[in-house]
Amino acid sequence: MADLFEETERLKIRFIRAYERLHELGKITAEELDEVIDALDRLDELTEEELAEKLGRFRRLEKEEGAPS
């Protein structure tokens, strides 16, 4: 069980770093970054729908970059 927890924490850190990079590049605001970090910190408290709502809106970045949807 500890391995699962540690892996989850590593993934959270990777996500946070990726969103920090988006903020550095001016792709998201500081407020959006704070919302992402809050959502990831509360991952166990959010439903799948709530998480999809909070993080799903960043799909626009894929479209802006020309990535396939």
N, C-alpha and C positions, 0 to 999 in steps of 0.2 A: 504494500500500500504506500509506503514511503517513496518508492520509486515512481509511482504514478503522480504523487504530489510534487516531487522534484521535477519531473518532466513537464508537468503543467506549469510550474513556476518558470521554468526555462522558456517555454512557449510564450508565456505572458511577457517576459522580458524581451523576447524577439519581436513580438507585436509592438510593444511600446517603443522599442528602438526604431522600428520601421515607421511608425507614425511620427516620432520625433524628427526623423529624416524628412518626412513629408512637410512637417512644419518648417524646418530649416529651409526647404526649397520653396516655401511660400504657397504650397498646395493646400494646406489647411491652416485655420486660425489657431491661436493659442487656446481659445475657448473650445474648439473642436478637439484639440489634443487633450485638454483636461477631461472632456466628456469620455473620450476613448479610454484614458487611464482609469477613470472612475468605473466605467463599465467592466474593464478587465479586472479591477480590484474586487468588484462585486459579482464576478462571474458565477459564483455558486448561488447567488441570490436571484439572479435574473432568469426569466423563462427564455426558451429558445426564441420566441417571438420578440421579446423585449431586446434581446441581444441582436437579433437580425435587424430590428428597427434602428438601433443605435449605430451599428457598424455598417449596415447595408447601404446607408446613404452615401458612403464613400465609394460606392461602385462607379459614381460619376467620374472618378479619377481614372478608371480603366478606359472609359469612353474618351476622355480628353487625351489620353496618351495613345489612342488608337488600338488598344488591346482588344482582342475578340471578347464578346460578352457571352 
